[in-house]
Amino acid sequence: MLRGTVRSSTPDGRPVSEARVTLLDPAGDVVGIALTAEDGSYAFTGLEADHRRRCGIPGPGRIPHPGCGRTGRL
């Protein structure tokens, strides 16, 4: 399982609801999409060990979390 929380980059770091989190495989193909809950949380289940993650927060007035766009081996 991969889970996390998307927070704003403002000083209070408030959770961001309805942020789209996209999970990509090593080839860059989408293997999952989740929208964050009201508390900013998201989760992907049933993953293979070689998947990577990237996140993005689309929409006007929304600023990506500093960790968004990074990829990392799980």
Phi, psi and omega in degrees: 000142173240125178218160180188189180224134176262126180236153179289161178270009177287162182305329181278348177056039183296149178296148179251117178271154178061027173279140179271125178246122183248129179258126182245149173274176183301336178277355180091008178277142180288127176246352177187150176225135177224149170255139180289150176283179181303328180272008178084001184278153174213162178206142171238136179237166177067038184265151171276156186294342185262011178285154178240169180229150171216150177227157178209149180238094181282163173114151180295140176078003179257137182245128180300145174296147181305333180278350182292145180090344176285151173238154180201150179288135179269000000 
